[in-house]
Amino acid sequence: MKTFILILSLLFLPKIGNSNDILTLPYSAELTYESLSKNGAFYVVAGKDINLSKENNLISPQMLQQVWKINNFNNTSDEISQRVKEKLESNDHKIIFECEFNSCGGFEFRFNSNILNMPEMFVNLNDYKFITAEMIDNERVKFISYIISVGEDTAYIQINQFGDDLEKKQENKLAKSLSKSLSANFNDNRGSIIIEGLKFKPGSAEILESDLIVLSNLANFLILNKNEKIILVGHTDASGSIKGNIKLSKDRAKSVQNIFIKKFNVNPNQITINGVGFLSPIASNNTKSGREKNRRVEVIIVPRSN
């Protein structure tokens, strides 16, 4: 994938009479997604309540969305958002709204804020910033919003431009499927996704390790797609009775469900649990490593009826 030096959307937004003044940041980043929507009515987010945008007629006929990805990023969203705000203000652009993960609001805010679904955009629900600015004296772009999110070692910046005559930077859309973004172990025959990074104590539903980035990816997908539902299916190794392992596998699925609900605030109605004990192994139960692999939880995305 072609790599660009991250020139956030002000690359396309020169202040009149000062076209060389662009926003640059010292990060090597990839433009991983871009989409231009026309002939619509796109609300500019100017507050936690979307009705504020409607009441103030903050509606645009076009919206250009981009996602930039910064690898090997070892800081927080604060650093990026501070640089964005400084550059906006130095160009006399007016910041009309900003919030962060613990003050933006819950599901309704994210759903109404033109935030892209996963896998195009990853939003760490424990570390993201939202900024909207009015672009003063710009002929094409009237408003711009930034969604800045940082994972374990990667930063994601979604940029939404609102205006009348917007242009894309690149034509290629580099979207990836949900299942591939969650796990390389998607199994077409089973139609399921193994949640990587989970380790269970033998004979127990206690989670010894969990990859919160993987879980946050799936949680983000569910939060932004309220009509989607999943089934969490627990599995065990072959130690013990079938009856005991069926119960244990359901308990393991329940443990993962609790993380989604309590930590990420996913709607409980979107998650069903089940367990099949040791009836669907993916490795030999004759080895320690095989048994560890079989102690797992898989995700099935429930097909929506047409």
C-alpha positions in Angstrom: 0.0 0.0 0.0 1.3 3.4 -0.9 2.5 5.4 2.1 2.1 9.1 2.4 3.4 11.5 4.9 0.3 12.4 6.9 -1.1 15.6 5.6 -4.4 15.8 7.2 -7.3 17.1 5.3 -6.1 20.7 5.3 -3.9 19.5 2.5 -7.0 20.0 0.4 -8.1 23.1 2.3 -5.7 26.0 1.7 -6.8 29.2 3.1 -7.4 31.7 0.3 -4.2 33.5 -0.5 -2.1 31.1 1.4 -2.3 27.8 -0.6 1.1 26.6 0.7 0.0 26.6 4.3 -0.9 22.9 4.9 -1.3 20.9 8.0 1.6 18.4 8.3 2.4 16.0 11.1 5.7 14.1 11.6 4.1 10.7 11.1 4.3 8.3 8.3 0.7 7.3 7.6 -1.4 5.4 5.1 -4.5 6.7 3.5 -6.5 3.4 3.9 -10.0 4.6 3.0 -11.7 7.3 1.0 -15.3 7.8 -0.1 -17.1 10.8 -1.6 -20.9 11.0 -1.1 -22.9 13.5 -3.2 -26.5 14.7 -3.5 -27.4 14.0 0.0 -28.1 15.8 3.3 -25.2 15.2 5.6 -25.4 16.7 9.1 -22.4 18.5 10.5 -21.9 17.4 14.1 -21.9 20.6 16.2 -22.8 19.1 19.6 -23.7 16.0 21.5 -27.3 16.3 20.3 -27.8 15.9 16.6 -30.9 18.1 16.8 -28.5 21.1 17.2 -27.3 20.5 13.6 -30.8 20.2 12.4 -32.0 23.3 14.2 -29.0 25.4 12.9 -29.3 24.0 9.4 -25.8 22.6 9.5 -26.4 20.4 6.4 -24.1 19.7 3.5 -24.9 18.3 0.1 -21.5 16.5 -0.1 -19.3 14.6 2.4 -15.8 13.4 1.8 -14.6 10.7 4.2 -11.0 9.6 4.7 -9.2 7.4 7.1 -5.5 7.7 7.8 -3.6 5.0 9.7 -0.4 5.6 11.7 1.6 2.5 12.6 4.0 2.2 15.5 2.3 5.1 17.3 3.2 5.1 21.0 1.3 8.1 22.3 -2.3 9.1 23.0 -5.0 10.8 21.0 -4.2 14.0 22.9 -1.0 14.7 21.0 -2.7 14.4 17.6 -5.8 16.4 18.6 -3.6 19.2 20.0 -1.7 19.5 16.8 -4.9 19.5 14.8 -6.4 22.2 16.9 -3.3 24.4 16.8 -3.2 24.3 13.1 -6.9 25.0 12.7 -6.7 28.0 15.0 -3.5 29.3 13.4 -5.5 29.5 10.1 -8.3 31.3 11.8 -10.7 28.4 11.4 -13.3 28.2 14.2 -13.6 25.1 16.3 -17.3 24.8 17.1 -17.4 21.5 18.9 -15.0 19.0 20.6 -15.4 16.1 23.0 -13.6 12.9 24.0 -14.6 9.3 24.8 -15.8 10.0 28.3 -17.8 13.1 27.4 -19.1 12.7 23.8 -21.9 10.5 24.8 -22.9 6.9 24.1 -24.1 4.9 21.2 -26.5 7.5 19.9 -23.8 10.1 19.5 -21.5 7.7 17.7 -24.3 6.4 15.5 -25.2 10.0 14.3 -21.7 11.3 13.9 -20.8 9.9 10.4 -18.2 7.6 12.0 -17.3 4.9 9.6 -18.0 1.3 10.5 -15.3 -1.2 11.1 -13.1 -2.3 9.3 -12.7 1.0 7.6 -12.4 2.9 10.9 -11.3 1.6 14.3 -12.6 3.6 17.4 -11.1 2.7 20.7 -14.0 3.5 23.0 -11.5 4.3 25.8 -9.3 6.7 23.8 -10.8 8.8 21.1 -11.4 12.5 20.3 -13.9 14.3 18.2 -13.4 17.8 16.7 -15.6 19.9 14.4 -14.4 23.2 12.9 -15.9 25.8 10.6 -13.6 26.5 7.7 -13.5 30.3 7.4 -13.0 31.8 3.9 -12.8 28.4 2.1 -14.7 28.2 -1.1 -15.1 24.4 -1.2 -15.1 23.1 2.3 -17.4 24.7 4.9 -16.9 22.3 7.8 -14.5 19.6 8.8 -14.7 16.9 11.5 -11.9 14.7 12.9 -12.3 11.4 14.8 -9.0 10.6 16.4 -8.5 7.1 17.9 -5.5 5.3 19.3 -5.2 1.6 19.8 -2.3 -0.4 21.3 0.3 0.8 18.9 -1.7 2.3 16.0 -3.5 5.6 15.5 -6.5 6.1 13.3 -7.7 9.5 12.0 -11.0 9.8 10.2 -11.6 13.1 8.5 -15.0 14.2 7.3 -15.1 17.2 5.0 -18.5 19.0 4.2 -19.0 21.3 1.3 -20.2 21.8 -2.2 -17.4 20.8 -4.6 -15.2 18.2 -2.9 -12.6 16.1 -4.6 -11.1 12.7 -3.7 -7.4 12.3 -3.2 -7.2 8.7 -4.5 -9.7 6.6 -6.4 -8.9 3.2 -4.8 -11.1 2.0 -2.0 -9.1 -0.2 0.2 -11.9 -1.6 2.3 -11.5 -5.0 3.9 -14.1 -7.5 5.1 -15.1 -7.5 8.7 -14.1 -11.1 9.3 -10.6 -10.7 7.9 -10.0 -7.6 10.0 -10.9 -9.4 13.1 -9.0 -12.6 12.6 -6.9 -14.4 10.0 -8.6 -17.6 11.2 -12.0 -17.0 9.6 -13.4 -20.4 8.6 -15.7 -20.4 5.7 -16.9 -23.9 6.4 -17.9 -23.1 9.9 -18.9 -19.5 9.1 -17.3 -18.4 12.3 -14.4 -16.2 13.6 -12.1 -17.3 16.3 -11.5 -14.5 18.9 -7.8 -14.5 19.0 -5.9 -13.5 22.2 -8.2 -15.2 24.6 -6.7 -17.7 27.0 -8.8 -19.7 29.5 -7.7 -21.5 32.7 -8.1 -25.3 32.2 -11.5 -26.4 33.6 -12.6 -22.8 34.2 -14.4 -19.9 32.5 -11.8 -17.5 34.0 -10.1 -15.5 31.2 -6.3 -15.5 31.9 -5.5 -13.2 29.0 -7.6 -11.1 26.6 -6.7 -9.0 23.6 -8.8 -5.9 24.2 -8.0 -4.5 20.7 -9.6 -7.5 19.1 -12.6 -7.4 21.4 -12.9 -3.6 20.9 -12.9 -4.1 17.2 -16.0 -6.4 17.4 -17.6 -4.2 20.0 -17.2 -1.2 17.8 -18.8 -3.0 14.9 -21.8 -3.9 17.1 -22.2 -0.4 18.5 -22.1 1.2 15.1 -24.4 -1.4 13.5 -27.3 -1.8 15.9 -29.1 -4.2 13.6 -26.3 -6.7 13.6 -26.3 -9.6 16.0 -23.7 -12.2 16.9 -23.6 -15.6 18.7 -20.7 -16.3 21.0 -20.0 -20.1 20.9 -17.8 -21.5 23.7 -15.5 -24.5 23.3 -13.4 -26.7 25.6 -10.7 -29.3 25.4 -11.6 -33.0 25.8 -10.9 -33.2 29.6 -13.9 -34.3 31.6 -17.5 -35.3 30.8 -19.6 -34.1 27.9 -22.2 -32.7 30.2 -19.7 -30.7 32.3 -17.9 -29.4 29.2 -21.2 -28.2 27.6 -21.8 -26.1 30.7 -18.2 -24.9 30.8 -18.3 -23.8 27.2 -21.4 -21.8 27.8 -19.8 -20.2 30.8 -16.8 -19.2 28.7 -19.1 -17.6 26.1 -20.8 -15.8 29.0 -17.5 -14.5 30.3 -16.8 -12.9 26.9 -20.3 -11.5 26.6 -19.8 -9.8 30.0 -16.7 -8.0 28.6 -18.7 -6.7 25.7 -21.6 -5.5 27.9 -19.8 -4.2 31.0 -16.5 -2.8 29.4 -17.7 -1.7 26.0 -21.4 -1.0 26.6 -22.6 -3.2 23.8 -26.4 -3.7 23.7 -27.0 -7.1 25.4 -29.8 -7.8 22.8 -27.1 -8.1 20.1 -25.3 -11.0 21.7 -26.5 -14.6 22.2 -24.4 -17.3 23.8 -24.1 -21.0 23.3 -21.6 -23.8 24.0 -20.7 -27.1 22.3 -18.2 -28.5 24.8 -15.4 -30.5 23.1 -17.5 -31.5 20.0 -15.8 -29.1 17.6 -12.0 -29.2 18.2 -9.6 -27.3 15.9 -6.5 -29.1 17.2 -5.5 -32.4 18.8 -6.4 -32.9 22.4 -3.4 -35.1 22.9 -1.0 -32.2 23.3 -0.9 -29.2 25.7 -0.8 -26.7 22.9 -3.7 -28.4 21.1 -5.9 -28.4 24.2 -5.1 -24.7 24.7 -6.2 -23.9 21.2 -9.5 -25.8 21.7 -10.3 -23.7 24.8 -11.7 -20.8 22.8 -14.7 -18.7 21.9 -15.9 -18.2 18.4 -18.2 -15.6 16.9 -20.9 -16.2 14.4 -22.4 -13.2 12.7 -26.2 -13.8 12.5 -27.4 -13.4 8.9 -30.1 -10.8 8.5 -33.3 -11.9 6.9 -34.2 -10.0 3.7 
